[in-house]
Amino acid sequence: MMNESKAICDCNDCVIRNLVFAHLKEDEFKNICGLKIEKSFNKGETIYQKGQHTEYLTYLKKGIVKYYQQYQDNKSSIITISIPHDTFALMTIFHPESKTQYSMAALEDSVVCYIPLSVIRELILSNGNFSLDLIQKINQSSQQIINHFLTLNSKNLRGRVAYFLLYLTNHIYHKDIYELPVSRKEIAELIGMTTENVIRTLSEFRKERIIKINGKEIEIIEKERLNKICLYG
């Protein structure tokens, strides 16, 4: 279950300070640290449900989170994956009704930080440099999601699966051996293919000795070949 605690914040060594709050005065940042709440989520737990009222800027301190849309026919589509140091839910925090437009769930045990939006709004009105930093961060998050969809839509099935495996290798785990944080079904939701096609393609990559599969563990054996499949697939 989710656990909540008051965080002890070291204002002199804080990653989020460099990402979003670089232009705050010391007293402004210490005020944010004093109001920040940390919550722990177990793997599979929902962090936000679509339509949920929120009054917080949300920051992923530890873990991996999926950002997804649930449909009435029980199907879902994963929009993106957030990794540590991501300020996620940025595209919905200033919704007129203060409601999240997407659902979010932990793919691994995760720690999420919450900063009251009332404080963020005050800083936007009083600190122009902070406002610019936040706008740039929102634009960056939006552009990453757009680029992800454009890249996937330009590829065939093998290219999409290769793209996903390389994304995990190069951007999330930074190593060639890791446990898949998502099921085959969730991979299919992320790349816009069927579960059966994902299972078949992973099996093909294994038979071609491009990857090794041991349960949920993936090892990239032929990274150069996988890169070519991703590039030309």
MOHUWO-V950956 format. One record per backbone hydrogen bond with DSSP energy under -0.5 kcal/mol. NH is the residue of the N-H (numbers start at 1). CO is the residue of the C=O. If there is no record, write none. Layout:
nh:NH co:CO
nh:NH co:CO
This chain:
nh:3 co:40
nh:5 co:38
nh:7 co:5
nh:7 co:36
nh:9 co:7
nh:10 co:8
nh:11 co:9
nh:13 co:10
nh:18 co:14
nh:18 co:15
nh:19 co:15
nh:20 co:16
nh:21 co:16
nh:24 co:21
nh:29 co:25
nh:30 co:26
nh:31 co:27
nh:32 co:28
nh:33 co:29
nh:34 co:30
nh:35 co:31
nh:35 co:32
nh:36 co:32
nh:37 co:114
nh:38 co:5
nh:39 co:112
nh:40 co:3
nh:41 co:110
nh:44 co:106
nh:45 co:42
nh:47 co:104
nh:48 co:104
nh:51 co:100
nh:52 co:49
nh:54 co:98
nh:57 co:115
nh:58 co:56
nh:58 co:88
nh:59 co:113
nh:60 co:86
nh:61 co:59
nh:61 co:111
nh:62 co:111
nh:65 co:82
nh:66 co:105
nh:67 co:80
nh:68 co:66
nh:68 co:103
nh:69 co:77
nh:71 co:75
nh:74 co:71
nh:77 co:69
nh:79 co:67
nh:79 co:77
nh:80 co:67
nh:82 co:65
nh:84 co:63
nh:85 co:60
nh:86 co:83
nh:88 co:86
nh:92 co:89
nh:93 co:89
nh:95 co:92
nh:98 co:95
nh:100 co:52
nh:103 co:68
nh:104 co:48
nh:105 co:66
nh:106 co:45
nh:107 co:64
nh:108 co:64
nh:110 co:41
nh:111 co:62
nh:112 co:39
nh:113 co:59
nh:114 co:37
nh:115 co:57
nh:117 co:55
nh:119 co:116
nh:120 co:116
nh:121 co:117
nh:122 co:118
nh:123 co:119
nh:124 co:120
nh:125 co:121
nh:126 co:122
nh:127 co:123
nh:131 co:127
nh:132 co:128
nh:133 co:129
nh:134 co:130
nh:135 co:131
nh:136 co:132
nh:137 co:133
nh:138 co:134
nh:139 co:135
nh:140 co:136
nh:141 co:137
nh:142 co:138
nh:143 co:139
nh:144 co:140
nh:145 co:141
nh:146 co:142
nh:147 co:143
nh:148 co:144
nh:149 co:145
nh:150 co:146
nh:151 co:147
nh:152 co:148
nh:153 co:149
nh:154 co:150
nh:154 co:151
nh:155 co:152
nh:156 co:233
nh:159 co:233
nh:160 co:156
nh:161 co:157
nh:162 co:158
nh:163 co:159
nh:164 co:160
nh:165 co:161
nh:166 co:162
nh:167 co:163
nh:168 co:164
nh:169 co:165
nh:170 co:166
nh:171 co:167
nh:172 co:167
nh:172 co:168
nh:173 co:168
nh:174 co:168
nh:174 co:169
nh:175 co:169
nh:178 co:218
nh:180 co:216
nh:187 co:183
nh:188 co:184
nh:189 co:185
nh:190 co:186
nh:191 co:187
nh:192 co:188
nh:193 co:188
nh:198 co:194
nh:199 co:195
nh:200 co:196
nh:201 co:197
nh:202 co:198
nh:203 co:199
nh:204 co:200
nh:205 co:201
nh:206 co:202
nh:207 co:203
nh:208 co:204
nh:209 co:206
nh:210 co:205
nh:211 co:205
nh:212 co:219
nh:214 co:217
nh:216 co:214
nh:217 co:214
nh:218 co:178
nh:219 co:212
nh:220 co:176
nh:221 co:210
nh:221 co:219
nh:222 co:210
nh:223 co:221
nh:226 co:222
nh:227 co:223
nh:228 co:224
nh:229 co:225
nh:230 co:226
nh:231 co:227
nh:232 co:228
nh:233 co:229
